[in-house]
Amino acid sequence: MKTSRAAAGISALAVSLVLASCSDGSTAKVVDNYTPPATFTDAADTQDLGKLDTSSPEKVEQDPETIEKREILRDSESYQYLSTPNYIEPGARYYVDSAEGLASCSFGWFVQEKGNRDATYNLTAGHCGNPGDKVYMDPSGTEDPRQFIGVGEFVWQAFDSESSAMNGGDDYALIQFYPELVDEDVMTGTPNFQIFGKQGELELAGWEDSTWLEKNKPYMCRLGWRSGITCGEYQKMVDDTNVAFDGITDHGDSGGVIWAFDPADSSMHTIQAVAITSWVNFAEDAATTNGKTIDKVMTGMDLGVLA
């Protein structure tokens, strides 16, 4: 699916290491051939379904030359709506109701098991929630849990620890969405691409691994509700699962998508899903964003990314 829109649809529905929101997780590892639960018992509230907004989003044009290589870009103003989203999309804010209380992160990549399209998940950061934690959105912006809309729950997690995450440890989780919400009128897997008030067009072609990143050294972007969008040059693979690139990240961006522009497309419309936002070492370099590459989970669980 191509995206060309502004905001759209579910309305009315220290150590130097800093994780955008923190909660203790399990020490589970990603293992080959592991299949997460396909279903779970809870369902979306029927009253929530009546709040869905299926209105068409606004479309505006953007000159592809706006995005130039060898520049670090950041635009938070165009993405303020992600903090009170009315559409389920990459980078949108979600709340987690856990034993430690309410916390919030950013939606990552939308995925499905290749052999099972009955369940749709969001691949996000493991430190954002534990299996069984309920996930909500706050389109009204009241920050009142009574006004939240339930969208799913965490069903799997692999999170070693904060310190381990920056040294190759796992920081992954899957949120399963209520089936009633898996609809193109209220959900998209392709990031919304706005830079300084102008709308671009992205086509999510699929996902790529760390080997592809190291070979192509692409221009990359990260999207989250707290900081909006940031784009910059690939720096390096820190280790097998940590990629570093030029960009700005802050608390709340955890779990959000990181993509790379495909060098084979000179128009810079085609992107590849490559990572999710995990941690930032502010004391060392606040202008470097670190992501956990998704290839370990995509391959280990035989997942496909959804546009």
C-alpha positions as CSV (number, residue, x, y, z in Angstrom):
1,M,0.0,0.0,0.0
2,K,1.2,3.5,-0.8
3,T,0.6,6.2,1.7
4,S,0.0,9.8,0.9
5,R,-1.9,11.4,3.8
6,A,-1.7,13.7,6.8
7,A,-3.6,12.4,9.9
8,A,-6.6,10.1,9.6
9,G,-8.9,7.8,11.3
10,I,-9.9,6.0,14.9
11,S,-11.1,9.3,16.3
12,A,-13.7,9.5,19.2
13,L,-12.6,5.0,19.0
14,A,21.8,7.4,35.3
15,V,23.4,5.1,33.3
16,S,23.7,6.9,30.0
17,L,21.4,4.2,28.5
18,V,17.9,5.5,28.2
19,L,14.9,3.5,27.0
20,A,12.0,5.5,25.9
21,S,9.8,3.8,28.5
22,C,10.9,1.1,30.8
23,S,9.4,-2.0,32.4
24,D,11.0,-5.2,33.5
25,G,10.7,-8.0,31.0
26,S,11.4,-11.7,30.8
27,T,14.7,-13.2,29.6
28,A,13.0,-15.1,26.8
29,K,15.0,-15.5,23.6
30,V,13.8,-15.5,20.0
31,V,13.9,-19.1,18.9
32,D,13.6,-20.6,15.5
33,N,10.2,-21.9,14.5
34,Y,8.5,-20.3,17.5
35,T,4.9,-19.4,16.7
36,P,3.1,-16.9,18.9
37,P,-0.5,-17.5,19.9
38,A,-2.8,-16.9,16.9
39,T,-5.8,-15.9,19.0
40,F,-6.6,-14.7,22.5
41,T,-9.8,-14.5,24.5
42,D,-10.5,-10.8,24.7
43,A,-12.2,-8.8,22.0
44,A,-12.6,-5.2,21.1
45,D,-15.3,-3.3,23.0
46,T,-18.4,-3.0,20.8
47,Q,-18.8,0.6,21.9
48,D,-15.3,1.3,20.7
49,L,-16.1,0.0,17.2
50,G,-18.8,2.7,16.8
51,K,-16.1,5.4,17.4
52,L,-14.1,4.5,14.3
53,D,-13.6,7.3,11.8
54,T,-13.4,6.2,8.2
55,S,-13.1,9.7,6.7
56,S,-10.6,10.1,3.9
57,P,-7.3,11.7,5.0
58,E,-6.1,15.0,3.5
59,K,-3.6,14.6,0.6
60,V,-0.9,17.1,-0.3
61,E,2.2,16.9,-2.5
62,Q,5.8,17.0,-1.6
63,D,8.9,17.5,-3.8
64,P,11.1,14.4,-3.4
65,E,14.1,16.7,-3.4
66,T,13.0,17.9,0.1
67,I,14.8,14.8,1.4
68,E,18.5,15.2,0.6
69,K,21.3,12.9,1.6
70,R,23.9,13.8,4.2
71,E,21.5,15.9,6.2
72,I,20.1,15.1,9.6
73,L,16.4,16.1,9.6
74,R,13.9,16.3,12.4
75,D,10.3,17.4,12.2
76,S,8.1,16.9,15.3
77,E,5.5,19.5,14.5
78,S,4.0,17.6,11.6
79,Y,3.6,14.6,13.8
80,Q,2.0,16.0,16.9
81,Y,-1.1,14.1,16.1
82,L,0.7,10.8,16.8
83,S,0.5,11.6,20.6
84,T,-3.3,11.4,20.3
85,P,-3.8,9.2,17.2
86,N,-7.1,8.5,15.6
87,Y,-5.5,5.9,13.3
88,I,-3.5,2.8,14.1
89,E,-0.2,3.4,12.3
90,P,3.5,3.2,12.7
91,G,4.9,5.7,15.2
92,A,1.5,6.3,16.9
93,R,1.4,6.4,20.7
94,Y,0.0,3.5,22.6
95,Y,-0.5,3.1,26.3
96,V,0.3,-0.1,28.2
97,D,-1.6,-1.1,31.3
98,S,0.9,-3.2,33.3
99,A,1.5,-4.1,36.9
100,E,3.8,-1.1,37.2
101,G,1.0,1.3,36.0
102,L,0.5,3.1,32.7
103,A,3.4,3.6,30.3
104,S,3.5,4.6,26.6
105,C,5.6,3.7,23.6
106,S,5.3,4.0,19.8
107,F,3.9,1.4,17.4
108,G,6.4,-0.5,15.3
109,W,6.0,-2.6,12.2
110,F,2.7,-4.5,11.4
111,V,3.4,-8.2,10.8
112,Q,1.6,-11.5,10.3
113,E,2.8,-15.1,10.3
114,K,3.2,-16.2,6.7
115,G,1.1,-19.3,7.1
116,N,-1.6,-17.7,9.3
117,R,-3.4,-14.5,8.4
118,D,-5.9,-14.8,11.1
119,A,-3.8,-12.8,13.5
120,T,-2.2,-9.4,13.1
121,Y,0.6,-8.2,15.3
122,N,2.7,-5.1,15.9
123,L,6.5,-5.7,16.3
124,T,7.6,-3.2,18.9
125,A,10.2,-2.9,21.7
126,G,10.3,-5.6,24.4
127,H,10.9,-3.2,27.2
128,C,7.5,-1.5,26.5
129,G,5.3,-4.3,27.9
130,N,5.0,-7.9,29.1
131,P,2.8,-10.7,27.8
132,G,-0.8,-10.1,29.0
133,D,-0.5,-6.3,29.3
134,K,-3.4,-4.6,27.7
135,V,-2.8,-1.9,25.0
136,Y,-4.8,1.2,24.5
137,M,-5.0,4.4,22.4
138,D,-6.1,7.8,23.6
139,P,-7.6,9.6,20.5
140,S,-9.4,12.1,22.7
141,G,-6.2,13.3,24.3
142,T,-7.6,13.5,27.8
143,E,-5.1,11.1,29.3
144,D,-8.1,9.7,31.1
145,P,-8.0,5.9,31.1
146,R,-11.8,5.9,31.1
147,Q,-11.6,7.4,27.6
148,F,-9.0,5.0,26.2
149,I,-9.8,2.6,23.4
150,G,-8.6,-1.0,23.8
151,V,-6.8,-2.2,20.7
152,G,-5.0,-5.4,21.8
153,E,-2.5,-6.9,24.1
154,F,1.1,-8.1,24.4
155,V,1.3,-11.8,23.6
156,W,5.1,-12.3,23.3
157,Q,8.3,-10.7,24.5
158,A,12.0,-11.1,24.3
159,F,13.8,-8.5,26.5
160,D,17.1,-9.3,28.2
161,S,17.7,-6.0,30.2
162,E,18.4,-2.4,29.6
163,S,22.1,-2.8,29.7
164,S,22.0,-5.9,27.6
165,A,19.9,-4.3,24.9
166,M,22.7,-2.0,23.9
167,N,25.2,-4.9,23.7
168,G,23.3,-7.2,21.3
169,G,20.6,-8.4,23.7
170,D,17.0,-8.8,22.7
171,D,14.4,-6.0,22.9
172,Y,11.4,-7.2,21.0
173,A,7.7,-7.8,21.6
174,L,4.5,-8.6,19.7
175,I,1.2,-6.9,20.3
176,Q,-1.8,-8.8,18.9
177,F,-4.6,-6.5,17.7
178,Y,-8.3,-7.3,18.2
179,P,-9.5,-8.7,14.9
180,E,-12.3,-6.1,14.5
181,L,-9.6,-3.4,14.2
182,V,-7.6,-5.1,11.4
183,D,-9.2,-2.9,8.7
184,E,-7.6,-0.5,6.2
185,D,-10.1,2.1,7.2
186,V,-8.4,2.4,10.6
187,M,-5.0,0.7,10.2
188,T,-2.0,0.9,7.9
189,G,1.5,-0.5,8.1
190,T,3.1,2.1,5.9
191,P,4.6,5.1,7.7
192,N,3.1,8.5,7.1
193,F,5.8,10.6,5.5
194,Q,5.5,14.3,6.3
195,I,8.4,16.8,6.3
196,F,7.8,20.3,7.4
197,G,4.2,20.3,6.5
198,K,4.5,18.7,3.1
199,Q,3.3,15.2,2.4
200,G,5.4,12.6,0.6
201,E,4.7,9.1,-0.7
202,L,6.2,6.0,0.5
203,E,5.9,2.4,-0.7
204,L,6.9,-0.3,1.8
205,A,8.4,-3.0,-0.3
206,G,9.3,-5.4,2.5
207,W,12.1,-5.8,5.1
208,E,15.8,-6.2,4.9
209,D,18.5,-7.5,7.3
210,S,21.7,-6.3,8.8
211,T,23.8,-7.6,5.9
212,W,21.8,-5.5,3.5
213,L,22.3,-2.4,5.7
214,E,26.0,-2.9,6.0
215,K,26.3,-3.4,2.2
216,N,24.1,-0.4,1.1
217,K,24.7,2.1,3.9
218,P,21.3,3.7,3.2
219,Y,19.7,6.9,4.2
220,M,17.4,6.1,7.1
221,C,14.4,7.5,9.1
222,R,12.8,6.8,12.5
223,L,9.3,7.7,13.5
224,G,7.7,8.0,16.9
225,W,5.1,10.0,18.7
226,R,7.4,11.9,21.0
227,S,10.0,13.2,18.5
228,G,8.2,12.8,15.2
229,I,10.4,12.0,12.2
230,T,14.2,12.1,12.1
231,C,16.3,11.1,9.1
232,G,20.0,10.7,8.5
233,E,22.9,8.7,7.2
234,Y,23.7,5.1,8.1
235,Q,26.6,4.9,10.5
236,K,27.4,1.3,11.3
237,M,26.2,-2.0,12.6
238,V,27.2,-1.8,16.3
239,D,26.8,-5.5,16.6
240,D,24.6,-8.2,15.1
241,T,21.3,-6.6,16.1
242,N,22.1,-2.9,16.8
243,V,22.2,-0.4,13.9
244,A,23.3,3.2,14.4
245,F,22.5,6.2,12.2
246,D,22.3,9.9,12.4
247,G,19.1,11.0,14.1
248,I,17.3,12.3,17.2
249,T,15.3,10.1,19.6
250,D,13.7,10.7,23.0
251,H,11.6,9.1,25.6
252,G,8.4,7.7,24.1
253,D,9.8,6.9,20.7
254,S,10.7,3.3,21.8
255,G,9.2,0.6,19.6
256,G,8.7,3.0,16.7
257,V,9.6,2.1,13.2
258,I,13.0,2.6,11.5
259,W,13.2,2.3,7.7
260,A,15.8,2.6,5.0
261,F,15.3,4.2,1.6
262,D,16.1,1.6,-1.1
263,P,19.2,2.8,-3.0
264,A,17.8,1.2,-6.1
265,D,15.0,3.8,-6.2
266,S,16.4,7.2,-7.0
267,S,13.0,8.9,-6.3
268,M,13.4,7.9,-2.7
269,H,9.8,6.5,-2.5
270,T,10.6,2.8,-1.9
271,I,11.5,1.9,1.7
272,Q,12.5,-1.3,3.5
273,A,11.6,-2.0,7.1
274,V,14.8,-2.6,8.9
275,A,14.6,-1.9,12.7
276,I,12.6,-0.7,15.7
277,T,13.7,2.1,18.1
278,S,15.3,0.6,21.2
279,W,17.8,2.8,23.1
280,V,19.8,6.0,23.1
281,N,23.1,6.8,24.8
282,F,22.6,10.5,25.4
283,A,25.9,11.0,27.2
284,E,27.9,9.6,24.4
285,D,26.1,11.0,21.3
286,A,22.5,12.4,21.5
287,A,22.5,12.8,17.7
288,T,22.8,9.0,17.1
289,T,19.8,6.8,17.0
290,N,20.1,3.1,17.7
291,G,17.7,0.5,16.5
292,K,17.2,-3.2,16.9
293,T,17.2,-4.8,13.5
294,I,14.1,-6.9,12.9
295,D,15.6,-9.7,10.8
296,K,16.1,-12.0,13.9
297,V,12.4,-12.0,14.7
298,M,11.1,-11.9,11.1
299,T,13.2,-14.9,10.2
300,G,12.9,-16.8,13.5
301,M,9.1,-16.5,13.5
302,D,8.6,-16.6,9.7
303,L,6.8,-13.3,9.7
304,G,5.9,-11.0,6.8
305,V,5.6,-7.2,7.1
306,L,2.3,-5.6,6.2
307,A,2.0,-2.4,4.2
